[in-house]
Amino acid sequence: MSARFEITVEDKGAQFQCREEQRLLHAMQAQGLAPIPVGCKGGGCGICRVQIIQGEYEIRKMNRDHVTEEDERKGIVLSCRVIPKSNLSLRLAPKPKASNESAA
């Protein structure tokens, strides 16, 4: 029997369960929930960016256009590429501005 982890989306007041080896976004959708925005489900669009506040996790390869190495050090990841290794607390993370935008 595989482990189940409790996932808490703090800024949405939502919780759902995720099985060991299951990706966060897939677990959320399988339970008919939608506290995290859903895009391509494969790491290419960046819509499902979240910041992990607490807990252990494994990440699959992510598109660096959507999650930089600095973001990743801050716990910002794509939920479609995250597999929990413990209970997790997270919050939504805004999509980054295009790198070619200049400050006004």
DSSP file (Angstrom, degrees, kcal/mol; ACC not computed):
  #  RESIDUE AA STRUCTURE BP1 BP2  ACC     N-H-->O    O-->H-N    N-H-->O    O-->H-N    TCO  KAPPA ALPHA  PHI   PSI    X-CA   Y-CA   Z-CA
    1    1 A M              0   0    0      0, 0.0     2,-0.1     0, 0.0     0, 0.0   0.000 360.0 360.0 360.0 128.0    0.0    0.0    0.0
    2    2 A S        -     0   0    0      1,-0.1     2,-0.0    18,-0.1    19,-0.0  -0.469 360.0-102.7 -82.4 153.2    1.5    3.3   -1.0
    3    3 A A        -     0   0    0     -2,-0.1    17,-2.7    16,-0.1     2,-0.4  -0.331  28.3-146.3 -70.0 152.6    1.7    6.3    1.3
    4    4 A R  E     -A   19   0A   0     15,-0.2     2,-0.4    -2,-0.0    15,-0.2  -0.976  10.7-156.9-121.4 138.0   -0.7    9.2    1.1
    5    5 A F  E     -A   18   0A   0     13,-3.0    13,-2.4    -2,-0.4     2,-0.5  -0.894  16.2-125.0-117.4 145.7    0.3   12.8    1.8
    6    6 A E  E     -A   17   0A   0     -2,-0.4    82,-2.0    11,-0.2     2,-0.5  -0.771  24.0-161.3 -88.2 125.5   -1.9   15.7    2.8
    7    7 A I  E     -Ab  16  88A   0      9,-3.3     9,-2.1    -2,-0.5     2,-0.5  -0.940   3.6-165.3-110.4 125.4   -1.4   18.7    0.5
    8    8 A T  E     -Ab  15  89A   0     80,-2.6    82,-2.7    -2,-0.5     2,-1.0  -0.950  12.5-159.9-115.3 123.3   -2.6   22.1    1.8
    9    9 A V  E >>> -Ab  14  90A   0      5,-3.0     5,-1.6    -2,-0.5     3,-1.4  -0.832  16.1-168.1 -98.5  94.7   -3.0   25.1   -0.5
   10   10 A E  G >45S+     0   0    0     80,-2.4     3,-0.7    -2,-1.0    -1,-0.2   0.851  78.4  49.2 -59.0 -44.3   -2.8   27.8    2.2
   11   11 A D  G 345S+     0   0    0     79,-0.4    -1,-0.3     1,-0.2    80,-0.1   0.568 117.8  42.0 -77.8  -4.9   -3.9   30.8    0.2
   12   12 A K  G <45S-     0   0    0     -3,-1.4    -1,-0.2     2,-0.2    -2,-0.2   0.437 102.3-127.4-113.3  -5.1   -7.0   28.9   -1.1
   13   13 A G  T <<5 +     0   0    0     -4,-0.9     2,-0.3    -3,-0.7    -3,-0.2   0.837  64.6 136.1  62.1  32.8   -8.0   27.2    2.1
   14   14 A A  E   < -A    9   0A   0     -5,-1.6    -5,-3.0    21,-0.0     2,-0.3  -0.836  34.9-172.6-116.8 150.1   -7.9   23.9    0.3
   15   15 A Q  E     +A    8   0A   0     -2,-0.3     2,-0.3    -7,-0.2    -7,-0.2  -0.989   9.2 164.5-136.5 147.7   -6.6   20.4    1.1
   16   16 A F  E     -A    7   0A   0     -9,-2.1    -9,-3.3    -2,-0.3     2,-0.3  -0.970  32.6-110.0-152.7 167.1   -6.3   17.2   -0.9
   17   17 A Q  E     -A    6   0A   0     -2,-0.3     2,-0.4   -11,-0.2   -11,-0.2  -0.754  23.7-166.7-102.2 147.5   -4.5   13.9   -0.7
   18   18 A C  E     -A    5   0A   0    -13,-2.4   -13,-3.0    -2,-0.3     2,-0.1  -0.995  17.0-132.0-135.0 127.6   -1.7   12.8   -3.0
   19   19 A R  E >   -A    4   0A   0     -2,-0.4     3,-2.1   -15,-0.2   -15,-0.2  -0.388  39.1 -87.4 -73.4 154.2   -0.4    9.3   -3.3
   20   20 A E  T 3  S+     0   0    0    -17,-2.7    -1,-0.1     1,-0.3    65,-0.1  -0.402 118.2  18.2 -56.9 134.9    3.3    8.5   -3.1
   21   21 A E  T 3  S+     0   0    0     63,-0.5     2,-0.4     1,-0.3    -1,-0.3   0.496 100.2 118.6  75.3   6.8    4.8    8.8   -6.7
   22   22 A Q    <   -     0   0    0     -3,-2.1    -1,-0.3    62,-0.2     2,-0.2  -0.840  67.8-117.8-102.0 141.1    1.8   10.8   -7.9
   23   23 A R     >  -     0   0    0     -2,-0.4     4,-2.3    60,-0.2    60,-0.2  -0.524  21.7-123.1 -76.5 144.0    2.2   14.4   -9.2
   24   24 A L  H  > S+     0   0    0     58,-2.2     4,-2.4    55,-0.4    56,-0.2   0.912 108.4  48.0 -52.6 -51.8    0.5   17.1   -7.2
   25   25 A L  H  > S+     0   0    0     54,-1.6     4,-2.3     1,-0.2    -1,-0.2   0.883 111.8  49.9 -62.3 -39.5   -1.6   18.5  -10.1
   26   26 A H  H  > S+     0   0    0     53,-0.3     4,-2.3     2,-0.2    -1,-0.2   0.900 110.6  50.0 -66.2 -40.9   -2.8   15.1  -11.2
   27   27 A A  H  X S+     0   0    0     -4,-2.3     4,-1.1     2,-0.2    -2,-0.2   0.919 110.4  50.3 -62.8 -44.0   -3.8   14.2   -7.7
   28   28 A M  H ><>S+     0   0    0     -4,-2.4     5,-2.1     1,-0.2     3,-0.7   0.938 113.2  45.0 -59.4 -48.8   -5.8   17.4   -7.3
   29   29 A Q  H ><5S+     0   0    0     -4,-2.3     3,-1.9     1,-0.2    -1,-0.2   0.869 106.2  59.9 -65.6 -37.1   -7.6   16.9  -10.6
   30   30 A A  H 3<5S+     0   0    0     -4,-2.3    -1,-0.2     1,-0.3    -2,-0.2   0.767 105.9  50.0 -62.6 -24.8   -8.4   13.2   -9.8
   31   31 A Q  T <<5S-     0   0    0     -4,-1.1    -1,-0.3    -3,-0.7    -2,-0.2   0.323 118.4-112.7 -95.8   6.9  -10.3   14.4   -6.8
   32   32 A G  T < 5S+     0   0    0     -3,-1.9     2,-0.2     1,-0.2    -3,-0.2   0.754  72.6 134.5  71.7  24.8  -12.3   17.0   -8.8
   33   33 A L      < -     0   0    0     -5,-2.1    -1,-0.2    -6,-0.2    -2,-0.1  -0.649  37.2-172.0-105.2 162.4  -10.6   19.9   -7.1
   34   34 A A        +     0   0    0     -2,-0.2     4,-0.1    -3,-0.1    -5,-0.1  -0.060  39.7 126.2-147.8  42.6   -9.2   23.1   -8.6
   35   35 A P  S    S+     0   0    0      0, 0.0    57,-0.1     0, 0.0    -1,-0.1   0.736  76.2  57.7 -73.4 -18.3   -7.3   25.3   -6.1
   36   36 A I  S    S-     0   0    0    -11,-0.1    12,-0.1    56,-0.0    14,-0.1  -0.941  97.3-112.7-110.8 129.3   -4.3   25.3   -8.4
   37   37 A P        -     0   0    0      0, 0.0     2,-0.4     0, 0.0   -12,-0.0  -0.293  31.1-141.6 -59.5 143.6   -4.7   26.6  -12.0
   38   38 A V        +     0   0    0     -4,-0.1     2,-0.0     1,-0.1    -4,-0.0  -0.915  32.2 151.0-113.5 133.1   -4.3   24.0  -14.7
   39   39 A G  S    S-     0   0    0     -2,-0.4    -1,-0.1     0, 0.0     0, 0.0   0.151  70.6 -22.0-122.1-117.8   -2.6   24.4  -18.0
   40   40 A C        -     0   0    0      1,-0.1    -2,-0.1    -2,-0.0     0, 0.0   0.677  69.4-140.6 -77.8 -19.1   -0.7   22.0  -20.2
   41   41 A K  S    S+     0   0    0      1,-0.1    -1,-0.1   -16,-0.0   -15,-0.1   0.589  83.8  82.1  68.0  14.1    0.0   19.5  -17.4
   42   42 A G  S    S-     0   0    0     39,-0.0    -1,-0.1     0, 0.0    39,-0.0   0.322 108.1 -98.6-130.4   8.2    3.5   18.8  -18.8
   43   43 A G  S    S+     0   0    0     19,-0.1    20,-0.9    20,-0.0    23,-0.2   0.521  94.9 104.3  90.8   5.4    5.7   21.6  -17.5
   44   44 A G  S    S+     0   0    0      1,-0.1    21,-0.0    18,-0.1    18,-0.0   0.693  77.1  41.1 -95.0 -19.2    5.6   23.8  -20.6
   45   45 A C  S    S-     0   0    0     21,-0.0    -1,-0.1    20,-0.0     0, 0.0   0.763  82.5-140.1-105.7 -26.8    3.2   26.6  -19.8
   46   46 A G    >   +     0   0    0     49,-0.1     3,-1.1     2,-0.0    31,-0.0   0.499  62.5 125.2  82.0   3.3    4.0   27.7  -16.2
   47   47 A I  T 3   +     0   0    0      1,-0.2    48,-0.1    48,-0.1    -9,-0.1   0.842  67.6  56.3 -63.5 -34.4    0.3   28.2  -15.2
   48   48 A C  T 3  S+     0   0    0    -12,-0.1    31,-2.2    44,-0.1    -1,-0.2   0.028  73.6 151.2 -93.8  28.2    0.6   25.8  -12.2
   49   49 A R  E <   +C   78   0A   0     -3,-1.1    44,-2.2    29,-0.2     2,-0.3  -0.367  16.1 169.6 -61.9 132.6    3.4   27.6  -10.4
   50   50 A V  E     -CD  77  92A   0     27,-2.8    27,-2.8    42,-0.3     2,-0.5  -0.934  32.0-129.6-136.7 162.0    3.4   27.2   -6.7
   51   51 A Q  E     -CD  76  91A   0     40,-3.2    40,-1.7    -2,-0.3     2,-0.5  -0.971  20.8-139.4-115.0 119.5    5.7   27.9   -3.8
   52   52 A I  E     + D   0  90A   0     23,-2.9    38,-0.3    -2,-0.5     3,-0.1  -0.662  22.2 178.8 -77.2 122.3    6.3   25.0   -1.4
   53   53 A I  E     +     0   0A   0     36,-2.9     2,-0.3    -2,-0.5    37,-0.2   0.815  65.4   6.2 -92.7 -38.0    6.3   26.4    2.1
   54   54 A Q  E    S+ D   0  89A   0     35,-1.7    35,-2.2    21,-0.1    -1,-0.3  -0.997  94.6  47.4-151.0 141.6    6.9   23.2    4.1
   55   55 A G  S    S-     0   0    0     -2,-0.3     2,-0.4    33,-0.2    33,-0.2  -0.403  71.8 -77.1 118.3 168.8    7.5   19.6    3.3
   56   56 A E        +     0   0    0     31,-0.3    29,-2.9    -2,-0.1    30,-0.9  -0.821  49.7 160.3-107.1 144.3    9.8   17.3    1.3
   57   57 A Y  E     -E   84   0B   0     -2,-0.4     2,-0.4    27,-0.3    -2,-0.0  -0.975  32.5-130.5-155.9 164.5    9.3   16.7   -2.4
   58   58 A E  E     -E   83   0B   0     25,-2.9    25,-2.9    -2,-0.3     2,-0.4  -0.932  23.8-151.9-117.6 144.4   11.0   15.5   -5.6
   59   59 A I  E     -E   82   0B   0     -2,-0.4    23,-0.2    23,-0.2     2,-0.2  -0.940   4.0-144.7-121.2 144.9   10.8   17.5   -8.8
   60   60 A R        -     0   0    0     21,-2.8    21,-0.1    -2,-0.4    20,-0.0  -0.485  54.7 -59.9 -90.0 169.8   10.9   16.4  -12.4
   61   61 A K        -     0   0    0     -2,-0.2     2,-0.3     1,-0.1    -1,-0.2  -0.240  60.2-162.0 -54.8 134.3   12.6   18.5  -15.1
   62   62 A M        -     0   0    0      5,-0.1     2,-0.4    -3,-0.1   -18,-0.1  -0.904  26.4-103.1-122.1 150.3   11.0   22.0  -15.4
   63   63 A N    >>  -     0   0    0    -20,-0.9     3,-1.8    -2,-0.3     4,-1.6  -0.589  25.3-146.2 -69.9 120.9   11.1   24.6  -18.2
   64   64 A R  T 34 S+     0   0    0     -2,-0.4    -1,-0.1     1,-0.3     5,-0.1   0.601  94.4  72.2 -69.9 -11.0   13.5   27.3  -17.0
   65   65 A D  T 34 S+     0   0    0      1,-0.1    -1,-0.3     2,-0.1     3,-0.2   0.775 111.7  29.7 -68.1 -24.6   11.4   29.9  -18.8
   66   66 A H  T <4 S+     0   0    0     -3,-1.8     2,-0.4     1,-0.3    -2,-0.2   0.699 131.3  29.9-107.9 -26.9    8.8   29.4  -16.1
   67   67 A V  S  < S-     0   0    0     -4,-1.6    -1,-0.3    28,-0.1    -5,-0.1  -0.908  72.7-160.3-139.1 107.9   11.0   28.4  -13.0
   68   68 A T     >  -     0   0    0     -2,-0.4     4,-2.6    -3,-0.2     5,-0.2  -0.305  35.8-105.9 -78.6 168.5   14.5   29.8  -12.8
   69   69 A E  H  > S+     0   0    0      1,-0.2     4,-1.9     2,-0.2     5,-0.1   0.881 124.7  52.8 -61.3 -37.0   17.2   28.2  -10.6
   70   70 A E  H  > S+     0   0    0      2,-0.2     4,-1.2     1,-0.2    -1,-0.2   0.923 108.4  49.9 -64.3 -44.0   16.7   31.1   -8.2
   71   71 A D  H >4>S+     0   0    0      1,-0.2     5,-2.5     2,-0.2     3,-0.9   0.944 109.1  52.5 -55.7 -48.6   12.9   30.4   -8.1
   72   72 A E  H ><5S+     0   0    0     -4,-2.6     3,-1.6     1,-0.3    -1,-0.2   0.871 104.1  55.2 -59.5 -38.8   13.6   26.8   -7.4
   73   73 A R  H 3<5S+     0   0    0     -4,-1.9    -1,-0.3     1,-0.3    -2,-0.2   0.799 106.6  52.9 -63.0 -27.9   15.9   27.7   -4.4
   74   74 A K  T <<5S-     0   0    0     -4,-1.2    -1,-0.3    -3,-0.9    -2,-0.2   0.398 126.4-102.8 -86.6   2.1   12.9   29.7   -3.0
   75   75 A G  T < 5S+     0   0    0     -3,-1.6   -23,-2.9     1,-0.3     2,-0.5   0.557  73.6 145.4  88.6   8.3   10.7   26.6   -3.3
   76   76 A I  E   < +C   51   0A   0     -5,-2.5    -1,-0.3   -25,-0.3     2,-0.3  -0.715  20.2 148.9 -85.0 125.0    8.9   27.8   -6.5
   77   77 A V  E     -C   50   0A   0    -27,-2.8   -27,-2.8    -2,-0.5     2,-0.6  -0.866  52.7 -95.4-144.2 171.9    8.0   24.9   -8.7
   78   78 A L  E >   -C   49   0A   0     -2,-0.3     3,-2.3   -29,-0.2   -29,-0.2  -0.882  28.7-144.0 -95.4 123.9    5.5   23.7  -11.2
   79   79 A S  G >  S+     0   0    0    -31,-2.2   -54,-1.6    -2,-0.6     3,-0.9   0.750  98.7  63.1 -63.8 -22.5    2.9   21.5   -9.5
   80   80 A C  G 3  S+     0   0    0      1,-0.2    -1,-0.3   -56,-0.2   -57,-0.1   0.596 107.3  44.5 -74.4  -8.7    2.6   19.3  -12.5
   81   81 A R  G <  S+     0   0    0     -3,-2.3   -21,-2.8   -21,-0.1     2,-0.4   0.256  94.5  99.0-116.1   9.1    6.3   18.3  -12.0
   82   82 A V  E <   -E   59   0B   0     -3,-0.9   -58,-2.2   -23,-0.2   -23,-0.2  -0.847  45.3-172.6-107.6 133.7    6.2   17.8   -8.2
   83   83 A I  E     -E   58   0B   0    -25,-2.9   -25,-2.9    -2,-0.4   -60,-0.2  -0.984  26.4-130.7-120.3 117.3    6.0   14.5   -6.4
   84   84 A P  E     -E   57   0B   0      0, 0.0   -63,-0.5     0, 0.0   -27,-0.3  -0.343  23.3-176.7 -70.3 148.2    5.5   14.8   -2.6
   85   85 A K  S    S+     0   0    0    -29,-2.9     2,-0.3     1,-0.2   -28,-0.2   0.284  77.8   4.3-118.8   0.8    7.7   12.8   -0.2
   86   86 A S  S    S-     0   0    0    -30,-0.9    -1,-0.2   -80,-0.0   -81,-0.1  -0.919 106.7 -53.4-161.9-179.9    5.8   14.1    2.9
   87   87 A N        -     0   0    0     -2,-0.3     2,-0.4   -82,-0.1   -31,-0.3  -0.428  62.5-151.5 -61.0 145.1    2.8   16.3    3.7
   88   88 A L  E     -b    7   0A   0    -82,-2.0   -80,-2.6   -33,-0.2     2,-0.4  -0.952  19.7-162.3-127.1 144.3    3.2   19.7    1.9
   89   89 A S  E     +bD   8  54A   0    -35,-2.2   -36,-2.9    -2,-0.4   -35,-1.7  -0.987  29.6 157.7-116.2 134.6    2.0   23.2    2.5
   90   90 A L  E     -bD   9  52A   0    -82,-2.7   -80,-2.4    -2,-0.4   -79,-0.4  -0.926  26.9-152.6-147.8 170.2    2.1   25.5   -0.5
   91   91 A R  E     - D   0  51A   0    -40,-1.7   -40,-3.2    -2,-0.3     2,-0.0  -0.963  38.6 -86.9-142.5 159.2    0.7   28.7   -2.0
   92   92 A L  E     - D   0  50A   0     -2,-0.3   -42,-0.3   -42,-0.2   -44,-0.1  -0.369  37.6-151.9 -66.0 144.9    0.2   29.9   -5.5
   93   93 A A        -     0   0    0    -44,-2.2   -44,-0.2   -16,-0.1    -1,-0.0  -0.981  20.2-115.8-119.8 130.2    3.1   31.6   -7.2
   94   94 A P        -     0   0    0      0, 0.0     3,-0.1     0, 0.0   -44,-0.0  -0.269  34.6-101.0 -64.1 149.9    2.5   34.2   -9.9
   95   95 A K        -     0   0    0      1,-0.1   -28,-0.1   -48,-0.1   -29,-0.1  -0.488  47.4-106.4 -66.9 138.0    3.8   33.6  -13.4
   96   96 A P        -     0   0    0      0, 0.0     2,-0.1     0, 0.0    -1,-0.1  -0.278  31.8-106.9 -68.1 152.9    7.1   35.5  -13.9
   97   97 A K        -     0   0    0      1,-0.1     2,-0.0    -3,-0.1     0, 0.0  -0.469  47.9 -88.1 -72.3 150.9    7.2   38.5  -16.2
   98   98 A A    >   -     0   0    0      1,-0.1     3,-1.9    -2,-0.1    -1,-0.1  -0.338  33.6-126.1 -59.5 140.1    8.8   38.0  -19.5
   99   99 A S  T 3  S+     0   0    0      1,-0.3    -1,-0.1   -34,-0.1    -2,-0.1   0.695 107.3  61.0 -65.3 -18.3   12.5   38.7  -19.3
  100  100 A N  T 3  S+     0   0    0      2,-0.1     2,-0.3     0, 0.0    -1,-0.3   0.478  79.7 104.2 -89.4  -0.6   12.3   41.2  -22.1
  101  101 A E    <   -     0   0    0     -3,-1.9     2,-0.3     1,-0.0    -4,-0.0  -0.622  63.3-147.1 -77.4 137.7    9.9   43.5  -20.2
  102  102 A S        -     0   0    0     -2,-0.3     2,-0.2     1,-0.0    -2,-0.1  -0.784  18.6-104.9-106.4 152.1   11.7   46.5  -18.8
  103  103 A A              0   0    0     -2,-0.3    -1,-0.0     1,-0.1     0, 0.0  -0.497 360.0 360.0 -72.5 139.3   10.9   48.4  -15.6
  104  104 A A              0   0    0     -2,-0.2    -1,-0.1     0, 0.0    -2,-0.0   0.454 360.0 360.0 -86.7 360.0    9.1   51.6  -16.1
